[in-house]
Amino acid sequence: MITLSAAITTFCLVLFVSVIPLGFVTYPPLLDYPFHIARAYILNAWSDSPSLQDWYVIRSFIIPNMGMDLSLLLIGKLIPIESAGQIFIALIFALTLGGCMFLYTSLYRYASLWPLISSFFLFNGILLLGFTNYLFGVGVLLWAVGLWIRLGRFGPGFRFVFGTVASTTLFFSHLVALGLYAVVVAGYELQRSIATSRSSKKAAAADLAIGASIFLLPLTLFLLSSTAGEAGAEISYAQPFIGEKLKALESLLSGYHLLNALQIALVTLLLLVGILHGKLRIARPMYLALTMLIATYLLMPWQALSAGLIDYRIPIAIVFLLIGCTKLEWRNQRWHQAVLFAVAGFLLIRSVILSYSWNQDDRVIKEYREAFSEMTPSSILFVATGEPSFRDTMRNLGRKTPVNHLGALATIEQEVFVPAIYAHPSQQPIAVSKSFTAIKAFQNHGPIRVKTAAQLETLIEEIGRLTSARVLEEKAIYILLHYPNYPPPNGTQVIASGSRFLLLKVDCRR
């Protein structure tokens, strides 16, 4: 055991060490992060910008998966949007670490340093992908589960109100996190009702009814949202099934080879030492809930509701929940102190490595930002790449600066229209205005692959046809070409270049 004040102090120290790398960057090098931060900028600046009003319309906020959009809509009113983004990442870390501790104390009724082992997994493959809304949702999920366990001591009205608040917060945070919460509540209540039914079947049925009722409001909001229109979208599983499910466990790691090796070694060592020199057990009331979570992961498709990598996200949530539900009691305090020393050493080493690596990434990103400052405001920026495939980007996460979506930062740096920014009408609060929907559909949300100069020429011709409409004819047109492996074609002007890109101004109407 440890006093609450000591637990809070240690929590603050672990959080401080974990967020140090954020101080070495303007924009964290996370794949989808530029889309999130650009969309947050658009939401905050839209009312004062004629250009943004020309390009985008603000839609209903009754949609899921808006953890970062809503948070930065508030924080971005007070501080620069890039600083707001850094604070949001730090908030994810704080929610996760604190949520694991809160869940632990809800189950065991006393504080412990054990849940802070979750700090091992703060930098994970899901973070590198930039799935910040989901990770925010996972942090909220941990608190929601801990709260639901504590509410078991209160009356049905109290449980219904606070359970509904938690589930609704999860709806707006991320839909997958809400689904996982429903699984945990179902498992927890089913297991509890089995025990309760021996003395009162009526009380057991009432508990199950309350557990189900807290999802009525989120379900209603979902049915009212435009996202519900995707319910008939394709559902598919990644193949080979078992191989891909096992490969998804890579999402628990940071993506950096040295850190991965240290992380695996220390977690393995911790488990062995805990088993040999301590008592490691999982809270009995959570047996069925955790079993159902693992089954959910195995049954979850790779794609549904037009979103991909759904099952890939789930292991990190299971690990954080498992840590919060696990109790480790030491028989030998020397081993306990040795483990604490090893954990502290790993966290410091990780911060040093990530701070250096992210600082190098920031230099690459700075090249892009400086290039965007050379563009004409209110122009249009298309994005293309000479990189072979998206799998190469996935394979190199954590080892090479993810540049695919950096074009979105042009919206912040120079208020340029970037059709690659993810603005799906059923998933985001912004949508591209009618005059620009054809351009958006052509670009989609990823770089257009052009492996040769001839393919780039064809792309320029197609862009020329798309931008021939009167409303667009006065707009300057640019192409951001990642990983150029050929000279730019005639008729293009190199505005800026960097170690991994060319910024071309093109005359599409020549």
Phi, psi and omega in degrees: 000162178212150180292156181298320181296321178293321179296318180293319179298315179296319176304314181297320179295315180297318179296317180300313180298323183290328184270358182307315181303333179296335179285352182256008181221158169271315176235119178303140184281070181244137193308303184272358185302317179303325177298314182297314185289325177293319179295322177296321177297317180299316180298321182283326186260352189304315185294339182252006185236110176301325181294312179297323178294330178289324186272325189233154170241145178269126184254189181296145176267004177274071176216153179280180172065044182237027182306311182283321181302311182290319181296315181285339173296328178274309184293323183293346175284342187255327185223165177305148188297326180293323176291322178298322178296319178296319178297324180294319177297317177298324178295321176301314179299315182294317178300318183291309179298312180294324179295320177297319179291320180295318178297317179300311182293332177293325182276320189252351174069019172207160183276153179207155175278345184308314183300341180289353173296344175299339177300336176302331190249011180296319176266102186227176182297329179291321176295317180299327176288345180081024180277066188288325177300317181294315181295324173299317178298323178295319177300315177296322180303316181299316178293321181296320179294315178300319179295318181297322178296317179292327181292345179301341180271358183251174181287168184298323180297316179297317180295320180297313183296308185286328174294321178294319177300316180295314182292325178290320175300319178293324177303312181285338179285300178193137186293323179294319178298321176297317178299319178294324177297319178298321179295315181296313180298318179298313180296316181296315182288324177297315179295319180292323182291330178298317179289319182293326184296340180294329180256329181203105178294328179295316179294321178296317179295322179296318178298317178296321180295318178296318179300323179284325187293335182289353179257005181294316180294312176301322178296318178297316179298321179296317181294331177279341184279159177290341179297330181299335179293347179267006185301334179266012181292164183299137173247126183217153178250143176288145181239146356290141192303301184295317180300317181289324177296319178290322180296330180298341178293345174299337181296347178282344186261166187279344182092349178262125190306310183296315180294322177301314181296316179296318182297313179297316181297315183289321178296317178297315179298317181298316180295318180295314180295321179297321180288319184280325187239015179207190179235112183251120180212158179258141180303125184303320182297347184257005183305306184291321180300314180292322177298317178294327177296315179296319177297321178299317178300315182292328182271343185292132178287165176287325184224139175194152181052039178065008178254144180248174179056035182292309181294332181299334184280337194288322183306322182294325177293319179298317181297314180297319178294320179297319178298316180294336182264356187258143180239132178235116178249130184266135173271336182234112184291337177295318177295322177301314180294322179296320179295316178300320179296317180295318179296313179299319178298317179298316182297320178292315179299317180299317181297321179295313181296314182291324178298316178294312183296316180292327176295322175295318177299321182297328177294321176295314181296325179298324176301317178296315182297320178294325178294319182296332179292344178275354183277156175283128178303151178067021176269185182240132181242114172268156183235130178225167181211148174262001178291140187302312187202164178295331179299327177296320177297314179299318183294332186258007178301130182091344181246340179218136182307122178286113187252353187310320188249013182293340177303334180298335181291343177299331178297324180279316186290324188219009182050065180250146177280120180242099184296347179287341181301131183290112180220066183279126185304332182262002184229344180233156180282356175242153175218153179288138181292163189302322183295341186244007183294326180294320178295317179299315181296325180291313181286324188060212183245011177233164178297143176280130185276122178229106187271344183224164177298325179296320178294326177293321176301315179297320179299317180298319178297318180294320177297322178302317179294321181292326185261016181280348179298151186301322183294343183249353192292340179266358183280137171286139184246131178234154172233124173266114183252109176282146175048059178289128178240025179203156179292148179295146182291164177299147180091000176250146181245123179283110180278322180200160178213158178217189183294340184226015184201163166233139172252113186251136168260127187239146173260095185284352186248017182289000000 
